[in-house]
Amino acid sequence: MRTPPNERLTSDIADEVQPGSSGSERRCVLSGRVLPRESLIRLAIAPDGMVLPDAAARAPGRGAWIAPDRAALEAAIADGHFRRALMRAFKGGPQDQTLRVPEDLPARIEAALMRQVCDRLGLELRGGNIVLGSSRIEEQARSGALALLAHASDASEGSRRKLDQAWRVGLDEEGSGLMGLVLPLDRATLSVALGRENVVHVGVRRGSGAHKRGPDAATRIADAIARLAHFVGADPGLAGSKAVAKTSAPADDDMKLREGLTS
């Protein structure tokens, strides 16, 4: 088969550093915008031709990348632009004529992004990078040991304000108005993700889990939160962000992708 110019037939998972860029970038198949890979959502094809979210961007085979914008995705699905964009992205593959787009794809993506945030928090907790408990968080915040402070979406305004103020003191940012992130997760979901009871606030230690050639724990968590928040149209940087709505999307999408994708 003749390969069309600029057409990719191999996996798109390996990093590609664009000239002048500090990291890997990908092109959104809907808007055409080139954005950092960590801010986009990867879609892949299961063996049965079903298009599924690959939030961790680890499934083998070719993928298509979209910006985290649920409203734009739903509009593109409704007017047929999404299917046409996927056909172009997967052109030349064995399933380019048999793509199956689930009706609830936006809900599946939202659920996958939520699982990604929960999984990331769990990993960082096991890595010793997270501080829990209001008293411990306040103590470490005042000492300047925290790089990131986050609150459950249903945390009280008073408890958020108290810890935010301690964090500003530790960072020598008094009077700046700096506030911790409001997570797109309520305390019940946050507690399940971290395997603890009544988790309302999360602190991430400064410089924890840092690697010479990779982001630290605070950056990894913030990136995962930002993708989810942007997809649902929330602003995690402002107090009062709306919690992510619970979805009933199937939880086995990741398993379908791990079982093997077409290349």
Secondary structure, DSSP 8 states (H G I E B T S, - for coil): ----TT---S-S-S--B-TT-SSBEEEBTTT--EEEGGGSEEEEE-TTSBEEE-TTS--SS-EEEE-S-HHHHHHHHHHTHHHHHHHHHTTTSTTTT--B--TTHHHHHHHHHHHHHHHHHHHHHHTT-EE-SHHHHHHHHHTT-EEEEEE-TT--HHHHHHHHHHHHHHTT-TTS----EE-SS-HHHHHHHHTSSS--EEEEETTTT-BTTB--HHHHHHHHHHHHHHHHT--TTSTT----------TTHHHHHHT----
